[in-house]
Amino acid sequence: MRNNIHKLVIAVKNRDLKITNSSDWAMCGEGKYRVITKCQAGFLCTSIKQARSAMEVFRSYKIKAVHSIARIKDVAGIGEYDFTVYARTGKKVWIEEDMLAEITVGDINQDLYKTALYNQLQYNAVNAKTWADKAYVMNV
């Protein structure tokens, strides 16, 4: 999953979309994730989930309710440490490049259409025709 930044197509510069790039090639890969979501009562709830990828975790919740996803990794001398791979507040989104490369038009149009991820010019730039197409990687 590494070197996606060279494959990403960013059609429009958006100050509300921050793309992070960790030096760890497996940051969004298989492992343990901490997810913070908003429950129906309006409270923030935290849960830990084992998954193959950050996108698997993301799609396993109501996307609109997810506030942040952090990868839990063992760091020598510290123990378990959380590395944020996705965070959202209102329209602003912080997302790891590997996760952005996997996000589809359907993920965005379903619940994230009021965020910085949604952009019709972006979809046109990557030749996205269906909801199953990638939103930030060139589709063939």
VOPAGU-2260 file (C-alpha; in pm, 1 decimal, decimal comma):
REM VOPAGU-2260
SITE   aa  ch    i         X         Y         Z
SITE  MET   A    0       0,0       0,0       0,0
SITE  ARG   A    1     297,6     234,4      -4,5
SITE  ASN   A    2     383,0     504,1    -261,9
SITE  ASN   A    3      18,6     594,3    -320,1
SITE  ILE   A    4     101,1     964,7    -304,7
SITE  HIS   A    5     246,4     929,5    -653,4
SITE  LYS   A    6     -75,6     765,9    -772,0
SITE  LEU   A    7    -311,1    1014,6    -604,9
SITE  VAL   A    8    -476,5    1267,9    -832,2
SITE  ILE   A    9    -571,9    1589,9    -656,9
SITE  ALA   A   10    -766,2    1801,4    -907,2
SITE  VAL   A   11    -854,7    2095,2    -684,1
SITE  LYS   A   12    -647,3    2237,2    -400,1
SITE  ASN   A   13    -866,2    2228,3     -92,1
SITE  ARG   A   14    -748,4    2381,7     233,6
SITE  ASP   A   15   -1000,5    2174,6     430,6
SITE  LEU   A   16    -850,9    1843,2     310,7
SITE  LYS   A   17    -523,9    1750,6     482,6
SITE  ILE   A   18    -342,5    1443,9     351,5
SITE  THR   A   19     -99,4    1286,8     595,8
SITE  ASN   A   20     191,2    1065,8     496,4
SITE  SER   A   21     341,3     844,1     763,6
SITE  SER   A   22     683,0     690,7     725,3
SITE  ASP   A   23     540,5     350,3     821,7
SITE  TRP   A   24     443,8     155,6     508,8
SITE  ALA   A   25     189,7     -54,4     700,5
SITE  MET   A   26      10,0     228,2     881,8
SITE  CYS   A   27    -327,8     153,8     720,4
SITE  GLY   A   28    -271,7    -221,7     694,5
SITE  GLU   A   29    -375,5    -513,0     912,1
SITE  GLY   A   30    -385,3    -442,8    1283,6
SITE  LYS   A   31    -572,4    -292,2    1574,5
SITE  TYR   A   32    -765,4      34,6    1537,1
SITE  ARG   A   33    -932,8     271,7    1782,9
SITE  VAL   A   34   -1250,3     427,3    1643,1
SITE  ILE   A   35   -1436,1     723,4    1788,1
SITE  THR   A   36   -1797,0     751,1    1675,4
SITE  LYS   A   37   -2101,3     949,8    1774,2
SITE  CYS   A   38   -2382,6     728,5    1905,0
SITE  GLN   A   39   -2755,1     793,5    1851,5
SITE  ALA   A   40   -2777,2     972,2    2185,8
SITE  GLY   A   41   -2513,4    1218,9    2065,8
SITE  PHE   A   42   -2229,5    1100,8    2290,9
SITE  LEU   A   43   -1886,4    1009,2    2161,4
SITE  CYS   A   44   -1807,8     639,9    2199,4
SITE  THR   A   45   -1475,5     467,3    2156,0
SITE  SER   A   46   -1417,1     112,2    2042,5
SITE  ILE   A   47   -1124,0    -103,3    1938,6
SITE  LYS   A   48   -1143,6    -319,3    1628,8
SITE  GLN   A   49    -906,0    -569,4    1467,1
SITE  ALA   A   50    -914,2    -536,7    1086,6
SITE  ARG   A   51    -723,8    -596,0     763,1
SITE  SER   A   52    -723,6    -224,9     672,2
SITE  ALA   A   53    -834,1     118,2     787,4
SITE  MET   A   54   -1098,8     126,4     512,7
SITE  GLU   A   55   -1246,5    -200,2     642,7
SITE  VAL   A   56   -1284,9     -33,4     982,5
SITE  PHE   A   57   -1425,0     283,1     822,9
SITE  ARG   A   58   -1688,2      92,7     625,4
SITE  SER   A   59   -1792,9    -121,2     923,0
SITE  TYR   A   60   -1953,5     181,9    1093,3
SITE  LYS   A   61   -2204,7     439,7     978,6
SITE  ILE   A   62   -1959,9     656,7     788,7
SITE  LYS   A   63   -2124,0     982,0     893,8
SITE  ALA   A   64   -2087,1     887,4    1262,5
SITE  VAL   A   65   -1710,2     822,0    1247,4
SITE  HIS   A   66   -1511,4    1107,5    1401,3
SITE  SER   A   67   -1165,9     951,8    1399,1
SITE  ILE   A   68    -975,2     632,4    1336,9
SITE  ALA   A   69    -634,8     569,8    1493,2
SITE  ARG   A   70    -398,9     280,6    1428,4
SITE  ILE   A   71    -273,6     127,0    1753,4
SITE  LYS   A   72      88,6      20,7    1717,4
SITE  ASP   A   73     350,1    -104,6    1960,6
SITE  VAL   A   74     634,0     144,5    1993,8
SITE  ALA   A   75     956,8      30,5    2155,4
SITE  GLY   A   76     999,6     181,6    2500,0
SITE  ILE   A   77     649,6     335,0    2503,7
SITE  GLY   A   78     407,3      48,5    2452,0
SITE  GLU   A   79      87,9      95,5    2254,5
SITE  TYR   A   80      57,6     430,0    2078,1
SITE  ASP   A   81    -225,2     571,0    1862,5
SITE  PHE   A   82    -147,2     713,3    1516,4
SITE  THR   A   83    -440,7     899,7    1360,4
SITE  VAL   A   84    -524,0     782,8    1006,8
SITE  TYR   A   85    -860,5     960,9     972,1
SITE  ALA   A   86   -1021,1    1249,9    1154,4
SITE  ARG   A   87   -1312,6    1474,2    1069,3
SITE  THR   A   88   -1460,5    1783,1    1223,0
SITE  GLY   A   89   -1739,9    1944,9    1028,5
SITE  LYS   A   90   -1621,3    1995,2     671,9
SITE  LYS   A   91   -1250,7    1947,8     747,9
SITE  VAL   A   92   -1092,5    1605,8     694,1
SITE  TRP   A   93    -745,8    1472,3     785,9
SITE  ILE   A   94    -673,0    1142,1     612,6
SITE  GLU   A   95    -373,6     913,1     560,5
SITE  GLU   A   96    -271,7     888,3     192,8
SITE  ASP   A   97    -315,3     507,4     180,5
SITE  MET   A   98    -669,1     541,7     309,4
SITE  LEU   A   99    -747,5     822,3      62,5
SITE  ALA   A  100    -627,0     601,2    -223,0
SITE  GLU   A  101    -886,3     337,4    -124,7
SITE  ILE   A  102   -1188,5     563,6     -75,7
SITE  THR   A  103   -1460,1     532,5    -339,9
SITE  VAL   A  104   -1708,4     779,5    -483,6
SITE  GLY   A  105   -1982,8     581,7    -306,4
SITE  ASP   A  106   -1816,0     622,1      33,3
SITE  ILE   A  107   -1810,5     997,2     -17,3
SITE  ASN   A  108   -2151,2    1044,5    -182,3
SITE  GLN   A  109   -2330,1     826,8      72,1
SITE  ASP   A  110   -2245,3    1020,4     387,7
SITE  LEU   A  111   -1947,6    1252,3     333,1
SITE  TYR   A  112   -2092,9    1484,3      68,7
SITE  LYS   A  113   -2078,1    1782,0     307,3
SITE  THR   A  114   -1703,8    1737,7     369,8
SITE  ALA   A  115   -1390,2    1846,0     185,9
SITE  LEU   A  116   -1371,5    1501,4      21,2
SITE  TYR   A  117   -1672,5    1571,6    -204,1
SITE  ASN   A  118   -1584,5    1743,0    -531,4
SITE  GLN   A  119   -1733,7    1677,2    -876,2
SITE  LEU   A  120   -1422,0    1816,3   -1047,7
SITE  GLN   A  121   -1217,9    1557,4    -857,9
SITE  TYR   A  122   -1442,5    1276,3    -982,7
SITE  ASN   A  123   -1406,1    1397,7   -1342,9
SITE  ALA   A  124   -1026,7    1422,7   -1310,6
SITE  VAL   A  125    -996,3    1053,7   -1214,4
SITE  ASN   A  126   -1256,3     930,4   -1468,6
SITE  ALA   A  127   -1496,4     813,8   -1197,9
SITE  LYS   A  128   -1823,2     701,2   -1358,4
SITE  THR   A  129   -1983,1     485,7   -1086,6
SITE  TRP   A  130   -2000,4     481,6    -708,1
SITE  ALA   A  131   -1759,1     186,7    -705,4
SITE  ASP   A  132   -1480,7     388,8    -871,9
SITE  LYS   A  133   -1192,6     530,3    -666,8
SITE  ALA   A  134   -1230,2     901,8    -594,1
SITE  TYR   A  135    -861,9     998,8    -565,3
SITE  VAL   A  136    -681,0     743,1    -784,6
SITE  MET   A  137    -702,7     733,7   -1165,3
SITE  ASN   A  138    -966,5     486,4   -1286,7
SITE  VAL   A  139    -908,3     301,5   -1612,4
